[in-house]
Amino acid sequence: MSNPRPLAERLKTAKGRSTSQQNWLRRQLNDPYVGKAKDAGYRSRAAFKLIEIDAKVRLFRPGMKIVDLGAAPGGWTQVAIERKAGTVVALDILEMDQLPGAVVLQADFLNPSASEKVKAALNGPADLILTDMAPSTTGHRETDHLRIIALVEAAFEFACEVLKPGGAFVGKLRQGGEEQKLMKAVQARFTKLQRIKPPSSRSESAEFYFAATGFKG
Ligand SMILES: C[S@@+](CC[C@H](N)C(=O)[O-])C[C@H]1O[C@@H](n2cnc3c(N)ncnc32)[C@H](O)[C@@H]1O
């Protein structure tokens, strides 16, 4: 796809940035999903990942109670609201702008008090737990892998506590070895587990998504 911005402008914008910042900027400038997200009014390109996962797994039904962990800036929350969720509780460690139709909470999900806050806002069992939580990358592959595993483990524990039988748990992981043990544990609690690499997830990224459906209770 052609880039609408001239090369000179792109190089000027990159001035004074570190190599990893420049790489990020280059990816953003050349990424068709960034423009698509802007045109569609989504706060992030990540919205398309959930849309693509949903096209495959059919996650949403009107009136659902949904928890969105690692929600900022809010693309997935917007998609959940669009799909006519009854309740959406969105949590992030960072501040997130409010979205009509969602309860937005700011907390570190690894802090035990965070899940209590979510449960209070949810006010009853959930139909769908989403986690797109990812710590900022350190560049050290193994460390990044272990940190995301810890977040998904915490989300899984929470999902087992709050999901209705038949509910679903969808999230992001990074390849690295440890994910297989965790996916096995998830599989044991659900009737079906699918591993998904949505087209909008960059092929060079070690991330992948999973959708566990049919919570056994
Ligand atoms: C890839 S972004 C999520 C994008 C979001 N799904 C969207 O559609 O806009 C990952 C998010 O995980 C959050 N996160 C990382 N560690 C967290 C933690 N311990 N507790 C809560 N959120 C966390 C980050 O702050 C970041 O906003």
The ligand as a MOL file (V3000), in Angstrom:
LIG
                    3D

  0  0  0     0  0            999 V3000
M  V30 BEGIN CTAB
M  V30 COUNTS 27 29 0 0 0
M  V30 BEGIN ATOM
M  V30 1 C -1.5150 -3.4350 23.5640 0
M  V30 2 S -2.0990 -2.3580 24.8000 0 CHG=1
M  V30 3 C -3.8300 -2.6400 24.7870 0
M  V30 4 C -4.5530 -2.0540 23.6120 0
M  V30 5 C -6.0580 -2.1300 23.7770 0
M  V30 6 N -6.5430 -3.5040 23.7330 0
M  V30 7 C -6.7840 -1.3560 22.7120 0
M  V30 8 O -7.5370 -1.9480 21.9550 0
M  V30 9 O -6.6380 -0.1270 22.6620 0 CHG=-1
M  V30 10 C -1.6040 -3.1670 26.2720 0
M  V30 11 C -2.0620 -2.4770 27.5400 0
M  V30 12 O -1.7650 -3.3160 28.6690 0
M  V30 13 C -1.6010 -2.4520 29.7690 0
M  V30 14 N -0.9890 -3.1380 30.9160 0
M  V30 15 C 0.2820 -3.5910 31.0070 0
M  V30 16 N 0.5090 -4.0970 32.2280 0
M  V30 17 C -0.6420 -3.9720 32.9300 0
M  V30 18 C -1.0290 -4.2930 34.2670 0
M  V30 19 N -0.1650 -4.8490 35.1110 0
M  V30 20 N -2.2880 -4.0130 34.6620 0
M  V30 21 C -3.1610 -3.4290 33.7970 0
M  V30 22 N -2.8560 -3.0720 32.5270 0
M  V30 23 C -1.6000 -3.3460 32.1000 0
M  V30 24 C -0.7390 -1.3480 29.1840 0
M  V30 25 O -0.7710 -0.1910 29.9860 0
M  V30 26 C -1.3480 -1.1640 27.8070 0
M  V30 27 O -2.2620 -0.1080 27.7680 0
M  V30 END ATOM
M  V30 BEGIN BOND
M  V30 1 1 1 2
M  V30 2 1 2 3
M  V30 3 1 2 10
M  V30 4 1 3 4
M  V30 5 1 4 5
M  V30 6 1 5 6
M  V30 7 1 5 7
M  V30 8 2 7 8
M  V30 9 1 7 9
M  V30 10 1 10 11
M  V30 11 1 11 12
M  V30 12 1 11 26
M  V30 13 1 12 13
M  V30 14 1 13 14
M  V30 15 1 13 24
M  V30 16 1 14 15
M  V30 17 1 14 23
M  V30 18 2 15 16
M  V30 19 1 16 17
M  V30 20 1 17 18
M  V30 21 2 17 23
M  V30 22 1 18 19
M  V30 23 2 18 20
M  V30 24 1 20 21
M  V30 25 2 21 22
M  V30 26 1 22 23
M  V30 27 1 24 25
M  V30 28 1 24 26
M  V30 29 1 26 27
M  V30 END BOND
M  V30 END CTAB
M  END
